[in-house]
Amino acid sequence: MKRLVLIFSIFVVIFGCGKKEESKKVSVEAIVEMGRRSQNKVFILGLDGATFNLIVPMMRRGELPNIEKLLREGAYGNLTSIEPMSSPVLWTTIFTGKKREVHGITDYTITVEGETKPIPVGSRQRRVLALWNMATVGGKTGAFFAFWATHPAESVSGFIISDRYDEEGIKNAFYPPGFEEEVKRYINVSDDEIAELTLRFTDFEYEEDFTDKYKPGTDIFEKNKAVAILRYHLKRDIAMMRASRYVLKMYAPDIVSCYIKGTDGVSHIFWKYMDPYTPYARYDDITGEDREHFGGVIEEYYRFCDEMLGELMPFLDDYHILIVSDHGFGPVPDEINYNMKSLLTEMGLARYEKGELIEGKSTVYVMQSDWSNRRSLRLNLKGRERGGMVDENDADAVLKKVCEALRSIKTKSGKLLFVNVENKGVQGVNKAEIEVEFNKDIKGSDTLMIDGREVGADTVLVSRGISGDHMPNGVIILSGDSIKKCIIGEANIIDITPTVLALLGLPVAEDMQGKVLKSIFTEEFLSRCPIETVDTYEGLAPKTVSTPQPLPSDKEKREELRGLGYIQ
């Protein structure tokens, strides 16, 4: 790599009002030299969806001793999240210091030209360097485990376990390649261990074969599904904490970061059993027996995470410890969802089975779906989509016909199903060709008229299947020798990477949209390691950006995301 010229800071004083520092371009060698100023190491525990609304009451009852110790000895405060609060987007923001428009991860999945089924996002859709790349540039070793959108695992000075490590037949899930074999004894958690551990959380009699025995949507099916989700998270989170313990013991990298997914997943599913004031609970038939089975699951998961953190503490004496969540949690404000896939199937315009498009029998298909009242559609075009049905010469006419059919749908009382249907014409790569906006005045009790037939609106208005959801205030707790005991006034998820870089003695990039939480550092640390800046880290480490290719396990990944309420 060609050595860049180091430009020393030039300060210009204007009328005595202040100083302005010119931007700096530095070499990799200069960044490494800056990093030598600090011997700090950092352990980051990512607790997805963690909220002080649960942590504080549990601490007061003495139920989270390890988290409480860190909080009382260090800095803590609310961590403001950013809309839309999708976990892959937020964790990428946390680890880049840049917003979604810049880093490129915008949802759980991405629609790719030629593919009618969305593909889970990965590291090659991220357009900028992440903390693990920057640490490598700065001569620091690191380990990052199971964070969203990290597959395929990137080449770093250290270790990566990608978010898709546990999918059958997946390649490039670990870095370095030999690390999978090295760590597999720690991350292969047996089903028997999980079955026994589950009894700590609930006494509900889980049935392994529930998907064969019961119909989806029935009470017994949904309760078994909830326990299956609990078991899934336990298995992953135990594996990642054990992997963290292994690398801390054997390698003690400069930065170790472990992602705990279950605090989010169980909160989505079990909130209605814990919180009697949840809107969901007001019309869901939850019994006292249900609350006995499931009411303690979420808090028990927090206790379990605190215990796992305690098991790591003997290896963290030389580390600053950062606990961070991408968002907070609370009851679902509006659990109604608009199922465009069901509507298209009812209209004969598409066919879906278990959420998956049947390509050879569909004229249009739904692109990525969020939980708003807007949806984007695209033609299943011959020569463009796999299994395309619409001839290119007929595309404009078909779009017009589909839009007219959508605009014609009303309730028996005359209310339009859509307040807007926009025909955008045939578009380029990954762009909507029809955009619709559902009428929020439509109720599940309404009757829709579709092509002269009466269809219950509950075909389209369905439950999201979750009772807890993301809230703006997450959690930040940071403890260590270089950190003051204080309450952090204002902090945003975008501030995490700049702050960690400063703690490691590495320069902060001026093209980052976040800031260093400078007020939490001790004067001794700041005098020894004043915060330095560089123009950017981009270009100082390799970064592959490419269109994702379908993987054999994508269907199972989509099913997992649907089961957790992340996608439709």
RACOR-V240045 format. One record per run of one state. SS is the DSSP state (@ for helix, = for strand, . for the rest). FROM is the first residue (numbers start at 1). LEN is the number of residues. If there is no record, write none. Layout:
<<SS,FROM,LEN> <SS,FROM,LEN>>
//
This chain:
<<.,1,10> <=,11,3> <.,14,5> <=,19,3> <.,22,6> <@,28,8> <.,36,5> <=,41,7> <.,48,4> <@,52,9> <.,61,4> <@,65,9> <.,74,1> <=,75,6> <.,81,6> <@,87,10> <.,97,3> <@,100,4> <.,104,5> <=,109,2> <.,111,8> <=,119,2> <.,121,2> <@,123,3> <.,126,5> <@,131,7> <.,138,4> <=,142,4> <.,146,12> <=,158,4> <.,162,12> <=,174,2> <.,176,3> <@,179,9> <.,188,3> <@,191,8> <.,199,11> <@,210,4> <.,214,5> <@,219,32> <.,251,4> <=,255,6> <.,261,1> <@,262,13> <.,275,4> <@,279,5> <.,284,4> <@,288,7> <.,295,2> <@,297,19> <.,316,3> <=,319,6> <.,325,3> <=,328,4> <.,332,4> <=,336,3> <.,339,1> <@,340,8> <.,348,4> <=,352,2> <.,354,2> <=,356,2> <.,358,1> <@,359,3> <.,362,2> <=,364,3> <.,367,7> <=,374,6> <.,380,1> <=,381,1> <.,382,8> <=,390,1> <.,391,1> <@,392,16> <.,408,2> <=,410,2> <.,412,4> <=,416,1> <.,417,1> <=,418,6> <.,424,10> <=,434,5> <.,439,8> <=,447,4> <.,451,2> <=,453,4> <@,457,3> <.,460,1> <=,461,3> <.,464,4> <=,468,4> <.,472,1> <=,473,7> <.,480,3> <=,483,1> <.,484,2> <=,486,2> <.,488,4> <=,492,1> <@,493,11> <.,504,4> <=,508,2> <.,510,8> <@,518,3> <=,521,1> <.,522,1> <@,523,6> <.,529,4> <=,533,2> <.,535,19> <@,554,10> <.,564,5>>
//
